Amino acid sequence: MGTSATILHADLDAFYASVEQLLDPSLRGKPVAVGGGVVLAASYEAKSFGISSGMSGRRAQELCPQLIFVSGHFHDYQRLGDAAITVLGDFTPLVERISIDEAFADVAGCTHLFGSPAEIARAVRRRVRAELGLPISIGVARTKHLAKIASQVAKPDGLVVVDPETELDFLHDLPVELMWGVGPATRARLAEIGVHTIGQLAKVPGWSLERIVGRAVGEKLMALAWNRDPRQIRTHHRAQSAGAQSALGKKLAEEQVVRPTLRHLADRVATRLRSKSRPGRTVTIRVRFADLRSVTRSITLDAPISATATLAEIAEELVRAALADHPSEKSISLLAISVSHLERHWDVQLELPLELEDEKRRPGTKRGIARWTADCAIDIIRDRFGWDAVGYGSVALGLSRSVPDEFRELAEKDL
């Protein structure tokens, strides 16, 4: 990592809502939410009322009776997100896109062409505003972590450049929740020991931090609190996992909610695994309760899987186990599935019919191959006639589609 502030983190502001206000000028300056049953995104005007992503539509309407809901223009999100990242690419080839609306860039090698990192950031912001009509905030710093924090501080529609000589002064005054890895639960645990700022975190003894968040997380947070972040820009890298999540608002932790939601998520994840020929061995689920605390469970299999039904069944068992361990929790607000330890090149290995208890989950058995073949047939039909042309009855009949599938596809990290 160099000693100059040459890392940019560019983040489109309130992206989905900003696109809706761009497409419909009558929405500008008004509180806007993308979604319906669940808020998928909110404009800054809506956020000022306390509305946030994942909130139920009913609660959002209570906080802001004049809130305007729009269903979303998903093709335009993809088109405009791609165009904004392309602007960054016009200045440097070292661009690492991390979502549809944000990316890192290293401009160390192009300052002789376009000026200082700050001048490049200003040029990017001008072009995105002029060519696309969208606000974008940019942070410039010596490390990726600090650049991302700087872009958050710059919002809305701003630019913050962090001088390497004063970076710790800048960093240590900021709230701890701006750090990567500090969500609501971790923030609450840190608050219990009087830690509210990054500077306060930096002074916590290692053993004390480890007791609260664990050794691995504690070491990572301590390094970031002192701006020790050696990660370089990765322009082309293949994801090592595939995942999907569903924000539920606040639903009872019952079978009729959990099962169809997990089936739908498994369908999404497994379809992507098959399309890239990258089955995985480790299945992880996450359950977020109504108070925003989360638990995870995972299992590593003998053979990699990519069959929808197999992934769904395993996820259901893991979720049931997680809920059984927390009997006092009656409501959930999010479910997620991810598959990791992906195989790069893998062919199904046939197995003898031994009538094993998990035979249908083993990809090489007769029943396992039958599942995989059925999935491939569904994939072919969907490729030709669209996603809704065919699917699993338990999903189509049971899932309340408060989150449109197009939004899920944009939000889910692709392989």
N, C-alpha and C positions, 0 to 999 in steps of 0.2 A: 504494500500500500504506500503510495507516494506521500509527500509532505505538503502538497498543494491541494486546494479545494477544487477538484476537477470532476467530481461525481455529481451528476444531476439526477434528481428524482422528480419526474413530471407526473402530475395527477389531475385529471379533468375534474372540475368541481361539480358535486351533486349530479353526476354525469347523466343518468337516465332522466331525471327530472329536468335538467338543463336542455336535453335534446327535445323533450316534449314542449318546453317553452320556446325553443327555437322553431319547431315545426308549427306551433300555434301561438302566434304573437299575443293573442288575447289572454294567454296564461301568464305572461311575464309580470313579475311583481306580485303574483298571487300564490297562496299556499297550495302546492300541488303534490300529490302522491301517486306513484305508479303502483297499481295493484287493485285490490278490492277487499277480499276477506282478510288479506295480510298486506301490510305496507312493504313493498319491495324496495322502494326508494322514495326519498322526500326532498323537495326543494328547500333552499335555505329559509325561505319564508315559512315553510311548514315546520322546519326544525326549530324555529324560534318559539314555537308553541310546545316543544318537548316531544315532537313526533320523530320516531326513528325507525330504521329498517327492522323488520321482524315483528313490529307491533301489530296487534289486531286492528282491522279496519274500524271496528266499533269503538275501540278505545281512542283511536286517532280522531274520529269524528267527535267524540266527547271533548277532547282537548281543543279541537279547532272546528267548530260547527260549519265554518265557511270553506273547509278543506275540499279541494276539487280532486276527485279520483279519475285517473286515465288508465286505459288498459295496457298501453305500451306499444311502441313501434320497434320491434326487435331487429328487423333488417336494418333500420336506420342506426340503431345502437352499434351494430357490428361495422357498418359502413363508416360511420364517423369516428369510431374508436380506431379503426385501421388507418384512417386518414391522418389522425393526430399523431400516431406513432410513426407514420411515414415522414412527417415533418422532422421529427428527431433524427431519423435516418438520413436526412439530407445534410446534416451537419457532421455526423460521425457514424462509422459502421459498428461501433461498439455500443449496441443498444440491447438491453435485456428487458423484454416485455414480461410483466408479472401478472397482468390481468387485462381485461378488455379496455380499461381506461387509465392504466398507469404503467410506467416503465422507468428503468434506470438507463443512464447513458454516461459514458466516460469520454470527455472532450479533450483529454490531455494532448492528444496527437493532432488536433485540428485548430489550436488557438492561433497558429501562424496564418491560417486562412480566414478565420471568422472573428478573431478578437478574443478577449478574455472569457472565461467561463460565464461570468455575469452577463457579458454582452451577448453571448450565445443564448443564454436563458431568456434574455429580453427579446431576442429575435424570434425564438421559438414561440413565445407567448404572443407576440404581435401577429405572427403568421397564423397561428391557430385561431386567434380572434378574427382576423381579417378573412381568412379563407374558409373557415368552418363556422364562424359565429359562436364559438364556445369559449367559456372561461377556463383557464388552466393555471394551476399553481405549481411553482417549481421551487425546490430546495437545492442549494448547491453547498457541498461540503467535501471533506476529505475522505469520508467513509460512507458506505451505503446506508448504514443505520442512521447516521446523523443527517444525511441528505433527505431521507424519508421523514424524519422528525421535522426538519426544516420546512418541508413542503406542507406538513400539517399546520405548522405555525403560520405559514404564509396564507392559508385559506381565510376567506375566499378570494380567489382571483388575484394572488399576490406572488411576490418573489422574495425569498430570504437567502442571503449568502452568508455562510458561517466562516469567519476568518479562523484558520488553524491556530493562531496565537491566542485566541480568546474562546475556543470551542468549548472548553470545560465550563467557563463562566456562563456561556449560553445554555449548555446542556443541563447543568445542575440546578438551575432555577425552574425548570419545567416540571409539570406534573408527571408522576411515574407512569400513568396509564398511556402516555404517548410512546412508551417503549414497546418494541416487538416482544410478544410473549406475555404481556401484562393485560389480562382481560379483567372483567368485573370481579371474578372470584379471587384472583391473585391480588388485585388492588385492595380488596376488602381485608385479606389476610395481612397485607403490608400495613394497612391503616391501623390495624390492631396493635402494632408495635410502634406506631407514631411515624411511619414512613409515608410521606405524601409527595415528596419531590425526588427527582433522580439524584440530586446531591445528597439527600438524606439516605437513599439506598446505597450510594457509593461508600458511605461511612459505616454501614452495618457490618459487624464481624461475620466472617464467612460461616462459622459454625451456627450462628443465629439464623442467617438467611437459609442455610441448608435445612434447618429444622422446620422452616415454614413452607418452602417450595421444593425441597429435595436438592440433592447434590448437583445433578446435571443442570437443572434450570437455574439454580443459584449461581453456579460458576458462569453460566452464559449471561445472566443479568448483570453480574458484577463487572464482567468484561465490557459489556455495552455501556454500563454506567460511566466507565472511564474511557469510552469511545475507542475501545480495542475491538476492531472489526476487520479482519484480514480478507474478507470475501471480495473477489474480483467480479467484474461484469462477465456474465456468461451469455454469449450471444446465441449459441445453439446448444441446447441440452435436452435430452429426452427425460420426460418425467418418470420418476420411479414409483409413482402411485397414481391411481385414478379414484376419484371420489365424487360424491354428490350429497347434498343435504337439503332438507325441507324444513322451512320455518313454519310452525303450526299455529302461531299466535299463543293460545293457551287452551290445550285440549286435555281431557281426561286420559290417563295412561291405561287405556282399555284396548282389547284385542281388535275391535272394529276400527280403531284409529291407527294403531301400530302396524298391524299386518298389511293393509293395502298401501300404506305409506312406504314401508320397507320394500314391498314388491315393486313399487314404481321406481324407487331409487336403485334397486338391484337391476331392474330392466335397463335403466340408463347406463349404469356403470358397466354391466356385463356386455352390453351392445358395443360400447367403446373399446373394451378389452378385445372383443372378437374382431372389430374392424381393423385393429392394429396388430392382430395375431400376438397378443401379449397377455396371456393368462397370468394370474398371480397366486401366491401361496399364503399370504397373510391377509386375513379379513379383520377389519377394525370397525366397530360401531361407536357412535357418540350419542349420548342422550343428554339433552339440556332440560333441566327442570324449570318450573315457573319462576323460581327465584334466581335464574340464570346460572346456577351451579351446574357443572357438567361432569359426567362420568364416562369413561371409555372402557371397552372390553375388546380383546382381540384373541385370535387363534391362528396358529400357523399349521398349514396342512402338509401332508406328505407329497401331494401332487398339486400342481397349479390348476386353477379353475377359471372358467369364463362362461359357464352356463347360468342363465338367469335364475332358474328355479333353485339350483344348488346354492348360489350366493344368497338368495332371499331366505332360504331355510336356515342357513348358518347365521345370518344376521338376526333373524327372529330369535334363535336360541340365545345369542349373545345379549340381545336387548332384554329378553325375559330374565336372564341371570342378573343383569344390571338392576332391573326394577325390583327383583326379589331381594337384592342386597340393600335396597332403600325403600322399605315398605311404607314409610311415613310420607313418601312423595306420591301424591295422587295426580298431579298434573305435569305435563311436559310441554315444552315450547319449541323443541327442535329434535329431529332425528337425522343422523348422518351415517353413511357407509363409505368406507374406502378400502381399496385392495392394493397391497404393496408387495414387495419382493417379486416384481414382474419378470417373467422369462422373456428373453430377447428372441430366441429362436427355439420353438418347441413344437413337437409333433406328438399326437396322442399315442401313448404306448398301450397296446392291448393287454388286458389282464384276464386271467382265468376266472370263470364263473364259480366263485367260492361261496356264494350266498352270504357275503359279509353283511353285517348290520348296516354299514354305510355304503352299500354297493352303488346305489343310485347317485351318490355324491362323488364317486370315484370316476374320473373322466374316461378311463380306459375300459371300464366294464360295459357289458351289453346295455344296461339301463343308462349308464352315464353317457355312452355314445348316442343313445336315442334322444336324450335331452339336448345334447349338443347339436344333433342333426335338426331337431325341431327348431332350435334357436336360429340356425343358419337359414332355414327356410323362411322364418319370420323376417330375418335381416334382408333377404333378397326381395321379398314383397314390399317391405318398407322403403328400400332403396328405389324401387320403381314407382310405387303409388303413394308414398308418404308415410309418416310415422303412425298416423291414426288408422291406416288401412287394416291393420291386424295387431293383436296383442293378447295379453293374458286376461281372462275373464275376471279373476280375483282383483286385478288392478282396475280394469275398465268399469266394473260394477261397484267397487268399494271405495275408490279414492275421491275425496273432495278436492277438486283441482283449483284450490285458491291461488296457487302459484302456477302461472302458465308454463307449459313445457319449454317454450322458446326462451323464456327468461332463465330457466334452469340450465339450458344448453349454453347460454352466454356466461352464466356465473360459474359453471363447473369447469375446473381446470382440465384442459384437454391433454391427451398424450402427445 
